[in-house]
Amino acid sequence: MFRSIFLKTLHEKRLMMIFWSIGVIAMSMLMMGFYHSFSGGGFDELLKNLPKSVQGLVGNIADLKTVGGYVSQEVFALRIPLLTLIMGIVLFVSLLSGDEDQGTLQTLLAQPVSRTKVYFEKYIAGLVVSLIICSMAIIGVEIGLVLIHEQMSLIRLVQAVLDVWLLTVLFGTLGFSIGAINGKRGFAGSLAGIIAFSTYILTSFVANVQSLVTIEKLSPFHYYNKPAAALSGLKGENVMIMIGVTVVFLIVGWVVFAKRDIYQR
């Protein structure tokens, strides 16, 4: 029996941590295996024959020929965030609204424990679980580097992981807060997923559609991996903006959750 909501939540999510960690490691290793195919030079001619819009999705050819540039564009620009964003939304939405759907949240709140304590201890557990899973990318990339006989800065790799974790937590917190507000896991997860997908598409198209430049600044992806963390490190301004948005989501969810009725389903 766990006396701490935080420790109990970590225990409940242990299998999720294991399986998602394996997935992140496998994806990182798989992408590192293609490095020499991109850096060898044969990819240049193929890319030149593609439309400019498609070339923009692939990334800068010169950067792809360096390990740091390749890791930034092919590992952290899409593949790892795709996994961790799905994981983050599923994880954070399950912490409160998932328990409410199952009826266990009502039982917990019937105990002598405050809603604030439940809210923040579950959220902190989500932060720890998501950080552990995101950090598995370091292991995957490092194993991949050994296998392809290459090296890159460990500091830059850690910074890239912190960047993807901040993005994951931002959208995870959005789902967490929506679930805290209305108690519906399916709605919270779907809405957070739609917003994540829509803002990613918005940022992807902005290079070819100038009319989107202003509104695209509302997208969290505008502040992610720009400049590439694996090459230049984290940009303080971008980090603060992502943390600020995350805190706003968290506070809004807490204010509503602390007062609303929790119905027995």
Secondary structure, DSSP 8 states (H G I E B T S, - for coil): --S-HHHHHHHHTHHHHHHHHHHHHHHHHHHHTTHHHHHTSHHHHHHHTS-HHHHHHH--HHHHTSHHHHIIIIITTTHHHHHHHHHHHHHHHIIIIIHHHHTHHHHHHTSS--HHHHHHHHHHHHHHHHHHHHHHHHHHHHHHHHHHT----HHHHHHHHHHHHHHHHHHHHHHHHHHHHH--HHHHHHHHHHHHHHHHHHHHHTTT-GGGTTGGGGSGGGGSSSS-HHHH---HHHHHHHHHHHHHHHHHHHHHHTTS-----
